[in-house]
Amino acid sequence: MNASDFLVQERQVRIREKLATSGRVLAGDLALEFSVSEDTIRRDLREMAAAGLCRRVYGGALAPVPPTAPFMERAAEQPERKHSLARAAVQFIEQGMLVFLDASSTNLAIAREISSISGITVATNAPLIASALMDKVDLILIGGTVDRRVGAAVGGKALSDVALLRPDLCILGACGVEAQAGITAFHLEDAELKRVIARRSRSVMTTATAEKLGTAAPHDVIAMAECGRLVVEQDTAAETIRDIEALGVEVIFAA
């Protein structure tokens, strides 16, 4: 390794440390700090993104979202936090609505909160969510091959099913939520289905625990401005969602 390679490696280690601390970096700020050109920093960020160490966005980069466990495991994790988000989200579901509940452990908590709402129809591609709703609402189960990581049907059959729906409300599951990167997902086919149903819906909402905010998963779903409402935890820092609110997204703090 020559001296130049060492400097590049050292700089990228420092950038990774900054991402771990703050969740995002700006190319202009890094160029000033390291006394190099912005082109040099952009090259660093491209290399880091190719290695899965960050997610590039306009003007800089975001920390990558840590991989998640399969859906069945996530469903049992941190139930109190998810129930709090679910209670805040359910208030926007009204009688007579067709609601699409995307695969998400928080959406499973929402499904369990729906019992008090009469006269709604829920469509979902997640068998576990469908099971929770069997005796509560009119139910549409999206078919196809179930991806165990996602916990839902994805692929061609599921896409053809959702193409027949025009929900009043789509509640998306999100792997990452950030103002510039938007709503993102870990798996390509899951991201594709989310995007299709979101854009066929009259309104879109998502929920996010603190660790998902300010992060980006590998696959784009929709731009943040396409999401009308975001439900976050009560203690979410104002600066974390300031840029999201600036896009016109209504942010709801769970009680």
C-alpha positions, 0 to 999 in steps of 0.5 A, spaced: 500 500 500 502 506 497 502 513 501 496 515 497 492 509 498 493 509 506 490 517 505 484 514 502 483 509 506 484 513 513 479 518 510 474 513 508 475 510 515 474 517 518 467 518 514 465 512 516 466 514 523 462 520 522 456 516 519 456 512 525 455 518 529 451 523 525 447 518 520 449 523 514 455 527 511 455 532 506 461 532 501 462 540 501 463 539 509 468 533 508 472 537 502 473 542 507 475 538 513 480 534 509 483 539 505 481 535 498 476 537 492 469 535 492 470 531 486 475 527 491 470 526 496 465 524 491 469 518 489 470 516 496 463 516 497 462 512 490 467 507 493 464 506 500 457 506 497 459 500 492 462 496 498 455 497 502 458 502 507 453 508 505 447 510 501 449 516 496 444 522 496 444 529 493 450 533 496 453 527 501 451 520 503 447 517 509 449 511 513 446 504 511 440 501 515 443 495 519 440 488 516 433 486 519 431 479 522 426 475 518 419 478 519 417 473 524 422 475 528 421 482 528 414 481 529 416 479 537 421 485 538 419 491 542 412 491 542 411 497 546 414 501 541 410 498 535 403 499 539 404 506 541 405 507 533 400 503 531 395 507 536 397 513 533 396 511 526 389 507 527 386 514 528 386 516 521 383 509 518 375 511 517 369 507 516 368 505 509 375 505 507 379 500 503 386 500 507 392 497 504 396 494 510 403 493 507 408 488 510 411 491 517 411 489 524 408 495 526 403 494 521 401 488 524 400 492 531 396 496 527 392 490 525 391 488 532 388 495 533 383 495 528 378 491 531 374 497 534 373 500 527 367 497 523 365 497 516 372 497 513 376 493 508 383 491 509 388 488 503 394 486 505 400 481 502 402 479 509 399 472 511 401 474 519 397 481 518 391 477 514 391 472 520 390 477 525 384 480 521 380 474 519 374 475 524 375 483 524 374 486 517 372 484 510 379 482 508 383 481 501 389 477 501 394 478 496 397 472 493 403 470 490 410 467 493 411 469 500 418 472 501 420 469 508 425 475 509 419 480 508 413 476 510 409 477 504 407 475 497 411 479 492 413 478 485 409 478 479 402 475 482 402 480 487 403 485 483 398 483 478 393 483 484 395 490 487 394 493 480 386 492 481 386 496 487 385 503 489 386 504 496 383 510 500 389 509 504 396 505 504 400 504 510 407 502 508 412 499 511 419 502 511 426 500 512 429 507 511 426 514 512 430 520 510 428 527 506 432 526 500 432 518 500 425 518 501 422 511 503 426 505 502 426 498 502 431 492 503 429 487 497 428 489 490 421 486 489 418 488 496 420 495 494 417 494 487 410 492 490 410 498 495 411 503 490 406 500 485 400 500 491 403 507 494 402 510 487 395 507 486 392 510 493 389 516 495 393 517 501 400 514 503 402 514 511 408 510 514 411 509 521 418 509 523 421 508 529 427 512 531 433 507 528 429 508 521 429 515 521 435 519 517 437 512 514 436 509 507 436 502 505 438 499 498 432 500 494 427 506 493 420 506 494 417 513 493 420 520 494 418 523 501 414 528 498 409 522 496 408 520 503 402 525 506 403 522 513 409 520 518 408 517 525 414 517 529 415 516 536 414 521 542 421 522 543 423 523 536 428 529 536 425 535 532 431 536 528 431 529 525 424 530 522 425 538 520 427 536 513 421 531 512 416 536 515 419 542 510 417 537 504 409 538 506 409 531 510 404 531 516 408 528 522 404 525 528 408 524 534 405 517 538 403 518 545 
